[in-house]
Each structure stands twice: as structure tokens, then as C-alpha cells.
Amino acid sequence: MSKSYDVIFENNKKWVESKNAENPAFFQELAKTQNPEFLYIGCSDSRVTAEEMMGMQPGEVFITRNIANVVNTLDMSSTAVIQYAVEHLKVNHIIVCGHYNCGGVKAAMSSQDLGLMNPWLRTIRDVYRLHQAELDSIEDEDKRYDRLVELNVQEQCINVIKMACVQERYILEEYPVVHGWVFDLRTGKIIDLEIDFEKILKDIQKIYNLTDSDWVMSRKKK
């Protein structure tokens, strides 16, 4: 067995010791329940670690990750996570976080057959199609790449809001609030894209409304 594998267990031992030194009851309390305020939907990229960059502790963030932080309603994994977080954990904030230099987004910009990846990347290609005029007007390829990362986050946020469980709870409680972020690997900073969802949803609400109520996903913050 490789040393790089063995070191994981050594690191775990040190982590347990440090947590117990800080709080002898830490693991007993952790085992009881979870009460996260945030659902984080991010990319599987190994360079992006949600809790660490957010400064959060175990139990504070419910997390799902996949290639290029895609929210596809045909993906039972992500939709199950969202529904569980919204209906049972009662999270107040749903964060879709992309990152610059995303390999999935880069692959979706290329003209090549990627086999089993094609159906997944098609969701990102559709984002490009929806915003083609804006993206094609950006001459610098790196800046176009960055902008597609941002627009992908925006469209995945909208996909979250299209879900019935999100709409129904929002009508009752004005939560959860959806946020679009990008993590800049070059600086280590989280960027809130401050997407104007009210404006976007005003145009599409009639199409995606799954309730009898007039709902608007506000930017209310707790």
C-alpha cells in the first residue's frame, strides 16, 4: 500500500486528536444530528474544498459536487440532495459555486467527442447556446472561458429555482435564498456574482411556476 494512502490515516488521527483537545465532546455532539444552514452545490475539482474556503466546520454545510456544478433535474443524485436539504434539513441558503479554470466548462467549449461525458457536458453547451451572442463577442478566449463559468453558475441557480420543493417552501417561508458564486483559484477569493434573479425570474415565472401562488425568489438574507 502506498505511503500517500497511509498518510490519510495518520492525518485523520492527528485531526481527531486536535478536535478532542479543543473540545472533548466534539465527536459526541457531531454524531447526534446535523443542522446546516447552507446547501453547497459545487464542482468535483480536487482543488476546491467547500468547508475550508468558507471557513466552516463539520455539520455547518450540506454538500453535493459533480463535474462543473451542474443541476440537471434528470440527475437523481443532485435533485435528491436538494429536496432533502430544502424539505428536511430546512437550509436557508442554497449556493451554486463554480470556479475559474474549470475543466468541465473548458471541455464543453471544445469541439470533440468525449464519449460518456457528452450528455453531461451538453447542459453546459446549452448555456453557451443561450448566451452565444454575449460569449462570441468576447475576443479574448480566457475571458470568454471565465464568463462561461459565471453564466453556467447563473443557469444552474435558475435550475434550482425551477424545482417544486424550492418554490413551495419559499412561498411559505421566503427561504431558501439561492446564491451564485465563483471561486477564483488564482486569488483564493469567493466572488458573489450578485445575480439579479428577480429580473430573470420575472420573465420566466409563467413557464416554470409549479404552484398556484405568485412567487418571486428575492434576495432576502438572514
C-alpha positions in Angstrom: 0.0 0.0 0.0 1.4 3.4 -1.0 2.7 5.9 1.6 0.4 8.5 0.1 -2.6 6.3 1.1 -1.3 5.6 4.6 -0.7 9.2 5.3 -4.5 9.8 5.1 -5.0 7.7 8.3 -2.1 9.5 10.0 -3.7 12.8 9.2 -7.1 11.6 10.4 -5.5 10.5 13.7 -3.9 14.0 14.2 -7.2 15.7 13.2 -9.1 13.6 15.8 -6.5 14.5 18.5 -6.7 18.2 17.7 -10.5 18.2 17.8 -10.6 16.4 21.1 -8.0 18.8 22.5 -10.2 21.7 21.5 -13.4 20.1 22.7 -13.5 16.7 24.3 -17.2 16.3 23.5 -16.8 17.4 19.8 -17.5 14.0 18.2 -20.3 13.1 20.6 -22.0 16.3 19.7 -21.3 15.8 16.0 -22.8 12.3 16.0 -26.2 13.5 17.4 -27.6 15.4 14.4 -26.8 17.9 11.7 -28.4 21.4 11.3 -26.7 23.1 8.4 -27.9 26.5 7.2 -26.2 26.1 3.8 -26.5 23.7 0.9 -23.4 24.0 -1.3 -23.6 22.7 -4.9 -20.1 22.7 -6.3 -17.6 21.2 -8.7 -15.8 17.9 -8.1 -12.5 19.6 -8.8 -9.9 18.4 -6.3 -8.6 22.0 -5.8 -11.9 23.4 -4.5 -12.8 22.4 -0.9 -16.1 23.9 0.3 -15.8 24.0 4.1 -12.2 25.1 4.0 -12.7 28.1 1.7 -15.9 29.1 3.5 -14.3 28.8 7.0 -17.0 26.3 8.1 -16.9 23.4 10.5 -18.3 19.9 10.1 -22.1 20.0 10.4 -22.5 23.5 9.0 -22.7 22.9 5.3 -24.6 20.2 3.3 -22.6 19.4 0.2 -23.1 17.9 -3.2 -20.5 18.1 -6.0 -20.2 17.0 -9.6 -18.4 17.9 -12.8 -18.9 21.7 -13.4 -21.5 22.1 -10.7 -24.4 21.1 -12.9 -28.0 21.0 -11.6 -29.8 18.7 -14.0 -33.3 17.6 -13.0 -32.7 14.2 -14.6 -29.8 13.6 -12.2 -31.4 11.9 -9.3 -28.4 12.4 -7.1 -28.4 16.2 -7.1 -32.2 16.6 -7.1 -32.4 14.2 -4.1 -29.8 16.2 -2.2 -31.6 19.5 -3.0 -35.0 18.1 -1.9 -33.6 16.6 1.3 -31.8 19.8 2.2 -34.8 22.0 1.5 -37.6 19.9 3.0 -35.9 18.0 5.8 -32.8 20.0 6.8 -34.5 23.3 6.2 -31.4 25.1 4.8 -31.9 28.8 4.4 -29.3 29.3 1.7 -28.5 27.3 -1.5 -25.2 28.2 -3.0 -24.2 27.1 -6.5 -20.4 27.6 -6.7 -18.4 27.3 -9.9 -14.7 28.1 -10.3 -12.4 29.7 -12.9 -10.2 27.2 -14.8 -13.0 24.6 -14.6 -12.1 21.5 -16.7 -15.7 20.6 -17.3 -16.6 24.0 -18.7 -13.4 24.0 -20.8 -14.3 20.6 -22.2 -17.8 21.9 -23.1 -16.1 24.7 -25.2 -14.2 22.2 -27.3 -15.4 20.6 -30.5 -14.7 16.9 -29.7 -16.5 13.7 -28.9 -15.9 12.9 -25.2 -17.9 9.7 -25.1 -19.9 9.2 -21.9 -19.2 12.8 -20.9 -21.2 14.2 -23.9 -24.7 14.1 -22.3 -23.4 15.8 -19.1 -21.5 18.5 -20.9 -24.5 19.2 -23.2 -26.0 21.0 -20.3 -23.1 23.4 -20.3 -23.1 23.6 -24.1 -26.8 24.7 -23.8 -25.7 27.5 -21.5 -23.3 28.6 -24.3 -26.2 28.5 -26.8 -28.4 30.6 -24.6 -25.7 33.3 -24.2 -23.9 32.8 -27.6 -24.2 36.4 -28.7 -22.5 37.7 -25.5 -19.9 35.0 -25.4 -18.9 35.2 -29.1 -18.5 39.0 -28.7 -15.6 38.3 -26.2 -12.5 38.1 -28.3 -10.1 37.1 -25.5 -10.5 33.3 -25.1 -9.6 33.2 -21.4 -12.1 35.9 -20.6 -14.8 34.1 -22.7 -13.9 31.0 -20.7 -14.3 32.9 -17.4 -17.6 34.3 -18.5 -19.0 30.9 -19.4 -18.1 29.7 -15.9 -20.1 32.6 -14.5 -23.1 32.1 -16.9 -23.1 28.4 -16.1 -23.4 29.2 -12.4 -26.3 31.5 -13.2 -28.2 28.9 -15.3 -27.7 26.2 -12.6 -29.1 28.6 -10.0 -32.1 29.0 -12.2 -32.4 25.2 -12.5 -32.5 25.1 -8.7 -35.3 27.6 -8.6 -37.3 25.7 -11.1 -37.7 22.8 -8.6 -41.1 22.5 -7.0 -39.7 21.8 -3.5 -37.8 25.1 -3.6 -40.7 27.1 -4.8 -43.2 25.6 -2.3 -41.0 26.3 0.7 -40.1 29.7 -0.5 -43.8 30.7 -0.7 -44.3 29.7 2.9 -41.1 30.9 4.5 -39.3 33.2 2.0 -36.4 30.7 2.2 -34.3 29.2 0.8 -32.5 32.0 -0.9 -30.3 31.0 -3.9 -26.8 32.4 -4.4 -24.4 32.2 -7.4 -20.7 32.2 -6.5 -17.4 31.7 -8.3 -14.2 30.6 -6.6 -11.1 32.2 -8.1 -8.3 29.7 -7.9 -5.9 32.4 -8.8 -6.6 34.5 -5.7 -8.4 32.2 -3.3 -11.3 34.5 -3.1 -15.0 33.7 -3.3 -16.9 36.0 -5.6 -20.7 36.6 -5.2 -21.9 37.1 -8.7 -24.9 39.1 -7.3 -27.2 37.7 -10.0 -30.4 39.6 -10.4 -32.7 36.7 -10.0 -35.8 38.8 -9.6 -35.3 40.3 -13.0 -34.6 36.9 -14.6 -37.5 35.1 -13.0 -39.9 37.8 -13.9 -39.6 36.8 -17.5 -39.7 33.0 -16.9 -42.0 32.7 -13.9 -45.1 31.9 -16.0 -43.3 29.0 -17.7 -41.7 27.4 -14.6 -44.2 28.2 -11.9 -45.3 24.8 -10.4 -47.6 26.3 -7.8 -50.8 28.3 -7.7 -49.0 31.2 -6.0 -47.3 34.2 -7.3 -43.7 33.7 -6.2 -40.5 35.7 -6.7 -37.2 34.4 -5.4 -36.0 37.5 -3.5 -32.5 38.3 -2.3 -33.6 38.3 1.4 -30.7 37.4 3.6 -30.7 36.1 7.2 
